[in-house]
C-alpha cells in the first residue's frame, strides 16, 4: 500500500514521531492520535465494513480465589463496535461474530478492578481472530479493588494552601449568596488549584452542613453561579475541576477528587461540614467518568449521584465517532482516538463506561438534553437501562434545549430552572439539608 505524502505533512509527522520516541510511554495518547490521523488520511474509516466470515474469541476470567462468574467481557472492532459475553459459573466466556483481526478483550466484575490478558512482563496481549476459527485467549486475571489509605493529615500530605476568601451572589434563586473559599494542593507533582468551598452566605458559627461534591468540566470558577445557588439552599458544597496535566487519566482525576473529599471530611477546608454523613456527587460530560471511577473506589461513601450530559458507554461513543456522527468541539476532536484503537484499548474504554459497573452505583439521577450532539441522549438511555436492569434506583430528566450543561444566571433557560429544582428535590431526598443552621 502506498501512502501519499505532502511536503508539509511528512516533516510534521516525523517531528511528532521523534517526540514520541523521546518521551516514551507518556506520549501514548499522542501516538494514538498520530496512528488515527494516518488511518484517516488513507481512507480507512471511509470504507464501508463488508460482511463475511467471522471468528470466535474464547477464554476465562480468573481471580486469586478462583473463576469469576458473571463477569462482563468485551471486545471491540477498530470502529468501536462492541461484542460482549458474560462468564459462566466456571468463568468461561465465548464471543462469537468477531470480524477477523487483532483484539485485546477486557473484563469487568463487581468488586474487581477491570482487567485484560497480560503476558509475563505485564503488558496487554493482542489476540488474532481468524475467519471460521476459534481463538483461545489466555486467562484474564482480575484483582480485587484496592484503595490506598489516605493520610490522617491529608492537608499536610498535599501541602493544602488557602488562596482566597470572598463572598459571591447569583440571581437565581433570588437572593442566593455564598461564602467562597479557594484552595490549592499538590499530589504526585501536579498542582491542583481548582478546589473551592461554597457555604451559605449567612451561617451560624456552630453550623454543620451536609456535604455536596461537584466535579465540573472546565474552569471551576466558570460554574460559580451554580455552586452559589446550591450552597444557598443549606449545603456545604465542595467543587473541583480536572487538572489539565492529568489529561485523559480519569483514575488520576478520581484520586484528586478523593483527596478533596478527604480534606473536607477531615475538617481541613471548613469546620462547617457534617463529616459523618454520606455524600452526594454531581458531574457532567467528562467529569461524569471521573465520578464513576471515584464511586467504584468506595461505593459505601456515596448516597446518590447526579450525571448531567454524561458518558455512559464509551464503546458506543467511539462507534459514533468513527462513523462521523459526533459533533465534538475542535478542542476535543482527538479525545476518542487518543485512547487508542478500540480493538486494542477495551480496558481504557471501560474507564469511561458506567454501564459496565451499573450494579455498584448508588441511586442515580440522569439528566440529558435531546439536543446534545457532543454526547447524544442515547448515552443516557443506555445508563438508565443498565441501572434499571441491575435494580439500582434511577430517575431521569430529558429535556429539549441547546444547552449541554446546567446553566444559571444570565444563561438560565426554563429547562435549566426546572433542572435545578429537580436536582434539588433529588438531593433533599437522599441528603437532608441543613437549612436550620442557616441564619
Secondary structure as GFF3:
##gff-version 3
##sequence-region A 1 439
A	DSSP	alpha_helix	7	23	.	.	.	ID=ss1
A	DSSP	three_ten_helix	24	27	.	.	.	ID=ss2
A	DSSP	alpha_helix	28	41	.	.	.	ID=ss3
A	DSSP	three_ten_helix	44	46	.	.	.	ID=ss4
A	DSSP	beta_strand	54	63	.	.	.	ID=ss5
A	DSSP	beta_strand	66	67	.	.	.	ID=ss6
A	DSSP	beta_strand	72	76	.	.	.	ID=ss7
A	DSSP	beta_strand	82	86	.	.	.	ID=ss8
A	DSSP	beta_strand	92	99	.	.	.	ID=ss9
A	DSSP	beta_strand	101	103	.	.	.	ID=ss10
A	DSSP	beta_strand	106	108	.	.	.	ID=ss11
A	DSSP	beta_strand	115	116	.	.	.	ID=ss12
A	DSSP	beta_strand	127	129	.	.	.	ID=ss13
A	DSSP	beta_strand	134	136	.	.	.	ID=ss14
A	DSSP	beta_strand	140	141	.	.	.	ID=ss15
A	DSSP	alpha_helix	154	157	.	.	.	ID=ss16
A	DSSP	beta_strand	161	170	.	.	.	ID=ss17
A	DSSP	beta_strand	176	187	.	.	.	ID=ss18
A	DSSP	beta_strand	190	200	.	.	.	ID=ss19
A	DSSP	beta_strand	211	216	.	.	.	ID=ss20
A	DSSP	three_ten_helix	220	223	.	.	.	ID=ss21
A	DSSP	alpha_helix	224	231	.	.	.	ID=ss22
A	DSSP	beta_strand	236	241	.	.	.	ID=ss23
A	DSSP	three_ten_helix	244	246	.	.	.	ID=ss24
A	DSSP	alpha_helix	250	265	.	.	.	ID=ss25
A	DSSP	beta_strand	279	284	.	.	.	ID=ss26
A	DSSP	alpha_helix	286	297	.	.	.	ID=ss27
A	DSSP	three_ten_helix	299	301	.	.	.	ID=ss28
A	DSSP	beta_strand	302	308	.	.	.	ID=ss29
A	DSSP	alpha_helix	314	322	.	.	.	ID=ss30
A	DSSP	three_ten_helix	330	332	.	.	.	ID=ss31
A	DSSP	alpha_helix	335	338	.	.	.	ID=ss32
A	DSSP	alpha_helix	346	350	.	.	.	ID=ss33
A	DSSP	three_ten_helix	354	360	.	.	.	ID=ss34
A	DSSP	beta_strand	363	369	.	.	.	ID=ss35
A	DSSP	alpha_helix	378	389	.	.	.	ID=ss36
A	DSSP	beta_strand	394	399	.	.	.	ID=ss37
A	DSSP	alpha_helix	414	430	.	.	.	ID=ss38
A	DSSP	three_ten_helix	435	437	.	.	.	ID=ss39
###
